[in-house]
Amino acid sequence: MAFALAGKIKGRSACHFLREGEQVVGRAATSHIRLPDSSVSRTHAKIVLEDGRVTLTDLESSNGTFVNGAPITEPRELELGDVLAFADVELKLVESTPPVDTMFSQNGSSIESSSVTLEEIFGPAGGADERTNLFRILAEAGEILATHRPLDELYEAILDLVEKVATCDKAVLLLMEEGAEEPVVKASRLKPGETESELVLRRTMVRKVIEQRSGLLTSDAQQDPRFQQQQSIVSQGIRSAMAAPLFDNEKVIGILYADTTDPSSWYNRDELRTFTALANLIGVKITHARLAEAEEERRRLAREVQAAKDILAYILPTDLGCALGYEMGTYHEPCREVGGDLYDVKCLEDGRVLLLTGDVAGKGLGAALLVSNIMPIISVLIDGTRDLTELVTRLNRQIFLSTDPIHYATLFLGVLDPLTGDVEYVNAGHNPPYLLAPDCGIEEIAATGTPIGMLESAAFTCGHLTIAPGGILFLFSDGIPEAQNADGDFYEERRLRDVLSHKRDSSAEEIVASVRADLDQFVGDASPTDDITMLLLKRTLAAD
């Protein structure tokens, strides 16, 4: 038969399991059964458990040792139910039969001895004293629950509160994270020399806390003779522990854990109820704080996106001029709030016209940032040289040195002589533009180099083309041929060429509108997958 001494010390429940052999009872830290009360002597008494018999001996204590109210002066054999008084501390000899089903441990310590659900806590079963204590704790939690603060600060404030609620050597807050199988430690209060990696919660316990939304209480495994051979339990020194689900009224988002190594103290069911109720309120608060931070992050990103849109609106032209004898049609639509396509038409000082389209790898803010880099650089370089190969070479090196290898851009850069229709160009890996001759032919303008920013020492060459009277130069990004419908089919360049061929006699703006309408009809309700840019230049008159 196993025995234990159970009772209260300074108003807190305590239970000490008796082990085979001799055990000293006293106030000293070295006592086997430590009673931290000033009325108890440092070495107060001795208990011997041998062959199922329990014997108590007073060790000349200052305030005496009593059995059932009577002082003892010589060894006294005890019986179950005897009330032992060590000075002012009373403990009862009871049979030790704590229920055991699920292990809950740090490296193998402690056993589950009780559990409690949220329904029990807030239901009608709680006594008046327990409700008073619960309301006191809730009052202390009010400031934390009502005040907005960053999550990291909130976690630390929660552990401050836990240390007030439960006298503990260790307090840990664990939260479920997306993609993680088990809760992740977010904040902890550990004993000196310990690390979070030493905290090991058994998966069966974690599942029970999360799935059953139940708080768990562990009993004192240190002095239970059934566990004396488990050195991991003894070495950790865990006497009692509690774990409660962080329930936000919809789901369990984590676990709150506390334990104590004090041999004179162990958590009781009332404390578990308070601890579990507190964990419920904390779960709600953490979820609200997470939502608040997510909303603030959404607003921050919205402000950044709007700033990027404002910058691009300033950089990308809205009023494209055109030389006499030419019509122009344009269209630009990013698939997100901001895009990575770029375009420009600019009249140079010598009367020529700069034609530019490009496509930055990627989408969103990162791509928009590279667009904001490329456009001003080209504007500066074009004013300093007439050699397009030199311009693109310098641009390539600048982009390569200022970005990582995964950020690059395709680019078509051409300079038009309006009088002759001649265009000198560099096509740095961009979609081959189409040159439509008056005789209905369509020519693809092949690349003359690699995308810029991909290789530091890339070589580029110039090409030449001529827009004949009535001819068309159509520049576009790959968002058109690679557009997909709901079935996953691509629009493809063949369909694009068909639209251009059928609408070639229309004005520049009407041709662009026709391509856009056909593309919209093809895509239907499918979400856009890439930015779309079109720049069409049509020569209407022969040069004088």
Backbone hydrogen bonds, N-H to C=O, Kabsch-Sander energy under -0.5 kcal/mol:
donor,donor_aa,acceptor,acceptor_aa,energy
4,A,94,V,-2.2
5,L,16,H,-3.0
6,A,4,A,-0.6
6,A,92,K,-2.3
7,G,14,A,-2.4
8,K,90,E,-0.8
9,I,12,R,-2.9
12,R,9,I,-1.7
14,A,7,G,-3.0
16,H,5,L,-2.8
17,F,15,C,-0.5
18,L,3,F,-2.5
21,G,49,L,-3.2
23,Q,47,I,-2.8
25,V,45,A,-3.0
26,G,33,I,-2.1
27,R,41,S,-2.2
28,A,42,R,-1.6
31,S,28,A,-1.6
32,H,24,V,-0.7
33,I,24,V,-2.5
34,R,32,H,-0.6
35,L,26,G,-2.6
37,D,35,L,-2.5
40,V,37,D,-1.7
44,H,25,V,-1.9
44,H,41,S,-0.6
44,H,42,R,-0.5
45,A,25,V,-2.2
46,K,57,T,-3.0
47,I,23,Q,-3.0
48,V,55,T,-2.6
49,L,21,G,-2.4
50,E,48,V,-0.6
50,E,53,R,-2.5
53,R,50,E,-1.9
54,V,78,L,-0.5
55,T,48,V,-2.4
56,L,76,R,-2.9
57,T,46,K,-2.7
59,L,44,H,-2.5
66,F,85,A,-2.7
67,V,70,A,-2.9
68,N,83,V,-3.4
70,A,67,V,-1.9
72,I,65,T,-2.3
76,R,56,L,-2.7
78,L,54,V,-3.4
81,G,93,L,-2.9
82,D,79,E,-2.2
84,L,82,D,-0.6
84,L,91,L,-3.4
85,A,66,F,-2.6
86,F,84,L,-0.5
86,F,89,V,-3.1
87,A,64,G,-1.7
87,A,85,A,-0.9
89,V,86,F,-1.9
90,E,88,D,-0.6
91,L,84,L,-3.0
92,K,6,A,-3.1
93,L,82,D,-2.6
94,V,4,A,-2.9
94,V,92,K,-0.6
96,S,2,A,-2.7
97,T,95,E,-1.0
104,F,110,S,-1.0
107,N,105,S,-0.6
111,I,219,S,-0.6
112,E,102,T,-1.5
113,S,217,L,-4.2
114,S,217,L,-1.7
116,V,215,G,-2.1
118,L,213,R,-0.7
121,I,117,T,-1.5
122,F,118,L,-2.1
123,G,119,E,-0.8
126,G,123,G,-0.7
131,R,127,G,-2.4
132,T,128,A,-2.4
133,N,129,D,-2.3
134,L,130,E,-2.5
135,F,131,R,-2.8
136,R,132,T,-1.9
137,I,133,N,-2.2
138,L,134,L,-2.5
139,A,135,F,-2.2
140,E,136,R,-1.9
141,A,137,I,-1.9
142,G,138,L,-0.9
142,G,139,A,-0.6
145,L,141,A,-2.7
146,A,142,G,-2.0
147,T,143,E,-1.7
154,L,150,P,-2.5
155,Y,151,L,-2.8
156,E,152,D,-1.6
157,A,153,E,-2.3
158,I,154,L,-2.3
159,L,155,Y,-1.8
160,D,156,E,-1.9
161,L,157,A,-1.9
162,V,158,I,-2.4
163,E,159,L,-2.1
164,K,160,D,-0.9
164,K,161,L,-0.6
165,V,161,L,-2.1
166,A,162,V,-2.9
169,D,259,D,-2.4
170,K,259,D,-1.6
171,A,189,R,-2.0
172,V,257,Y,-2.6
173,L,187,A,-2.8
174,L,172,V,-0.5
174,L,255,I,-2.7
175,L,184,V,-2.7
176,M,253,I,-3.4
180,A,177,E,-2.2
184,V,175,L,-3.4
186,K,173,L,-3.0
187,A,173,L,-1.4
189,R,171,A,-3.0
194,E,191,K,-2.3
198,E,195,T,-1.6
199,L,196,E,-1.7
200,V,198,E,-0.8
201,L,199,L,-0.5
202,R,200,V,-0.5
206,V,202,R,-2.3
207,R,203,R,-2.8
208,K,204,T,-1.9
209,V,205,M,-2.7
210,I,206,V,-2.5
211,E,207,R,-3.4
212,Q,208,K,-2.0
213,R,209,V,-0.6
214,S,208,K,-0.6
215,G,116,V,-3.1
216,L,243,A,-3.3
217,L,114,S,-3.2
218,T,241,A,-3.0
219,S,111,I,-2.1
221,A,219,S,-0.9
227,F,224,D,-2.4
228,Q,225,P,-0.8
230,Q,227,F,-1.4
231,Q,229,Q,-1.3
233,I,230,Q,-1.1
234,V,230,Q,-1.7
235,S,231,Q,-3.1
236,Q,232,S,-1.3
237,G,233,I,-1.3
238,I,233,I,-0.6
239,R,260,T,-2.8
240,S,260,T,-1.6
241,A,218,T,-0.6
242,M,258,A,-3.2
243,A,216,L,-2.2
244,A,256,L,-2.6
246,L,254,G,-2.5
247,F,245,P,-1.3
248,D,246,L,-0.5
248,D,251,K,-2.3
253,I,246,L,-3.3
253,I,251,K,-0.6
254,G,246,L,-0.6
255,I,174,L,-2.3
256,L,244,A,-2.7
257,Y,172,V,-2.5
258,A,242,M,-2.4
259,D,170,K,-1.9
260,T,240,S,-2.6
265,S,262,D,-1.6
266,W,13,S,-1.7
272,L,268,N,-2.0
273,R,269,R,-2.3
274,T,270,D,-2.2
275,F,271,E,-2.9
276,T,272,L,-2.6
277,A,273,R,-2.4
278,L,274,T,-2.5
279,A,275,F,-2.1
280,N,276,T,-1.8
281,L,277,A,-1.9
282,I,278,L,-2.6
283,G,279,A,-2.5
284,V,280,N,-1.8
285,K,281,L,-2.3
286,I,282,I,-2.9
287,T,283,G,-2.1
288,H,284,V,-2.4
289,A,285,K,-2.7
290,R,286,I,-2.7
291,L,287,T,-2.5
292,A,288,H,-2.4
293,E,289,A,-2.5
294,A,290,R,-2.7
295,E,291,L,-2.5
296,E,292,A,-2.3
297,E,293,E,-2.6
298,R,294,A,-2.4
299,R,295,E,-2.5
300,R,296,E,-2.5
301,L,297,E,-2.8
302,A,298,R,-2.3
303,R,299,R,-2.4
304,E,300,R,-2.3
305,V,301,L,-3.1
306,Q,302,A,-2.5
307,A,303,R,-2.2
308,A,304,E,-2.5
309,K,305,V,-2.7
310,D,306,Q,-2.4
311,I,307,A,-2.2
312,L,308,A,-2.8
313,A,309,K,-2.6
314,Y,310,D,-1.4
315,I,311,I,-2.3
316,L,312,L,-3.5
320,L,318,T,-0.6
321,G,319,D,-0.7
326,Y,323,A,-1.6
327,E,538,K,-3.0
329,G,536,L,-2.3
331,Y,534,M,-2.0
333,E,532,I,-2.9
342,L,358,G,-2.0
344,D,356,L,-2.1
346,K,354,L,-1.9
348,L,346,K,-0.5
348,L,352,R,-3.1
351,G,348,L,-1.7
353,V,416,L,-2.2
354,L,346,K,-3.7
355,L,414,G,-3.4
356,L,344,D,-2.3
357,T,412,F,-2.0
358,G,342,L,-2.2
359,D,410,T,-2.0
360,V,340,G,-2.9
361,A,408,Y,-2.9
364,G,338,V,-0.8
366,G,363,K,-0.5
367,A,363,K,-0.7
368,A,364,G,-2.3
369,L,365,L,-2.2
370,L,366,G,-1.5
371,V,367,A,-2.1
372,S,368,A,-2.2
373,N,369,L,-0.7
373,N,370,L,-0.5
374,I,370,L,-2.5
375,M,371,V,-2.2
377,I,373,N,-1.3
378,I,374,I,-2.4
379,S,375,M,-1.9
380,V,376,P,-2.0
381,L,377,I,-2.8
382,I,378,I,-2.8
383,D,379,S,-0.7
384,G,381,L,-1.4
385,T,381,L,-0.8
388,L,386,R,-0.9
391,L,387,D,-2.2
392,V,388,L,-2.8
393,T,389,T,-2.2
394,R,390,E,-2.4
395,L,391,L,-2.3
396,N,392,V,-2.8
397,R,393,T,-2.1
398,Q,394,R,-2.2
399,I,395,L,-2.5
400,F,396,N,-2.6
401,L,397,R,-2.4
402,S,398,Q,-1.2
403,T,399,I,-0.8
403,T,400,F,-0.6
407,H,404,D,-2.1
408,Y,406,I,-0.7
409,A,452,I,-2.1
410,T,359,D,-2.5
411,L,428,A,-1.4
412,F,357,T,-3.2
413,L,411,L,-0.5
413,L,426,V,-2.6
414,G,355,L,-3.0
414,G,412,F,-0.5
415,V,424,E,-2.7
416,L,353,V,-3.2
417,D,422,D,-2.8
420,T,417,D,-0.6
421,G,417,D,-2.7
422,D,417,D,-0.5
423,V,465,L,-3.3
424,E,415,V,-2.1
425,Y,463,G,-2.4
426,V,413,L,-2.3
428,A,411,L,-3.2
428,A,426,V,-0.8
429,G,427,N,-1.6
429,G,449,G,-1.1
430,H,411,L,-0.5
434,Y,474,F,-2.3
435,L,443,E,-2.7
436,L,434,Y,-0.6
436,L,472,I,-3.1
437,A,435,L,-0.7
437,A,441,G,-1.8
440,C,437,A,-1.6
443,E,435,L,-2.5
445,I,433,P,-2.6
446,A,444,E,-1.0
448,T,427,N,-2.7
449,G,427,N,-1.0
452,I,409,A,-2.1
454,M,451,P,-1.0
458,A,455,L,-1.0
461,T,448,T,-1.7
463,G,425,Y,-3.0
465,L,423,V,-1.9
467,I,421,G,-2.8
468,A,466,T,-0.9
470,G,539,R,-2.7
471,G,468,A,-3.3
472,I,436,L,-2.3
473,L,537,L,-2.8
474,F,434,Y,-3.0
474,F,472,I,-0.5
475,L,473,L,-0.6
475,L,535,L,-3.2
477,S,533,T,-1.7
480,I,477,S,-1.6
482,E,478,D,-1.7
483,A,480,I,-1.4
485,N,489,D,-1.7
488,G,485,N,-2.0
491,Y,483,A,-2.2
492,E,481,P,-2.9
495,R,491,Y,-0.5
496,L,492,E,-1.3
497,R,493,E,-2.9
498,D,494,R,-1.7
499,V,495,R,-1.9
500,L,496,L,-2.1
501,S,497,R,-2.5
502,H,498,D,-2.2
503,K,499,V,-1.9
504,R,500,L,-0.6
504,R,501,S,-0.5
506,S,503,K,-2.1
511,I,507,S,-2.3
512,V,508,A,-2.1
513,A,509,E,-2.2
514,S,510,E,-2.0
515,V,511,I,-2.3
516,R,512,V,-2.4
517,A,513,A,-2.4
518,D,514,S,-2.5
519,L,515,V,-2.4
520,D,516,R,-2.5
521,Q,517,A,-2.2
522,F,518,D,-2.0
523,V,519,L,-2.6
524,G,520,D,-2.4
526,A,523,V,-1.6
532,I,333,E,-2.5
534,M,331,Y,-3.0
535,L,475,L,-2.9
536,L,329,G,-3.2
537,L,473,L,-2.8
538,K,327,E,-2.7
539,R,471,G,-2.3
540,T,325,G,-2.6
540,T,538,K,-0.6
541,L,325,G,-1.2
